[in-house]
Amino acid sequence: MDPVTETPTEPVDYAAINAIWAGLLGGVLTLTRDDAPPQSELPVLGLAAFALTKAVSKEKVGTWMREPLVDEASRTPKGSRLRYAAGELLTCTRCMGTWTSLALIGFRLARPREGKIVSSILATAAINDWLQATFTHVTSRANASQRLADEPLENWPAGVAR
């Protein structure tokens, strides 16, 4: 990420984003009466935050949210100042993860039953993403190995064990 001096933003723009997040956190703390979700739910909530963050920051399904703030072709923020800073937020999965975590925890506390269901669905989607990526990686490696094995030895790249 570029320093503030290299972007069309001012520190106050990021302060505004932080103030909004802090205000939402204050709202969650004020409006919910329960304790934090039990530690045993953190893995599910973490996976759910991963899936939701990925959907918002990277997937086509999140385009409607990013479009006013991000040039989708180049994946760069549009505009300047607060608009640019918000575009940076939407394209940064680590940054968005803080916001989606706040939303999921707040939802879990405000509506426990619904929060558990939504978190479970999103966590299952995250596990599916990891399994799909792993499957694709393993099969592409196996396919590459098979193609190499089908080549005559004299065509093998130098340095490959024969």
Residue pairs with C-beta under 8 A, 6 or more apart in sequence:
1 88
1 92
4 10
4 11
4 14
7 84
7 85
7 88
8 79
8 80
8 81
8 84
9 80
9 81
9 82
9 84
9 85
9 88
10 81
13 81
13 82
13 84
13 85
14 85
16 82
16 85
17 82
17 85
17 86
17 89
21 98
21 99
21 102
24 102
24 106
25 102
27 106
28 102
28 105
28 106
28 109
28 110
31 110
32 106
32 109
32 110
34 109
34 112
36 105
36 109
37 45
37 105
37 108
37 109
41 108
41 116
41 119
43 123
44 119
44 120
44 123
45 101
45 104
45 105
45 108
45 119
45 123
46 101
47 122
47 123
47 126
47 127
48 104
48 118
48 119
48 120
48 121
48 122
48 123
48 126
49 97
49 100
49 101
49 104
49 122
50 97
50 126
50 129
51 122
51 123
51 125
51 126
51 129
52 100
52 103
52 104
52 122
53 93
53 96
53 97
53 100
54 93
54 126
54 129
55 61
55 62
56 62
56 65
56 66
56 90
56 96
56 100
57 66
57 90
57 91
57 92
57 93
57 96
58 93
63 72
65 90
66 72
66 87
66 90
66 91
68 78
69 77
69 78
69 79
69 83
69 86
69 87
69 90
70 76
70 77
70 78
70 87
70 90
70 91
71 77
71 78
75 91
76 87
76 91
77 83
77 84
77 85
77 86
77 87
77 88
77 90
77 91
78 84
78 87
79 87
88 95
89 95
89 96
89 99
90 96
104 115
104 118
104 119
104 122
107 114
107 115
107 118
108 115
108 116
108 119
109 115
148 156
148 160
153 162
156 162
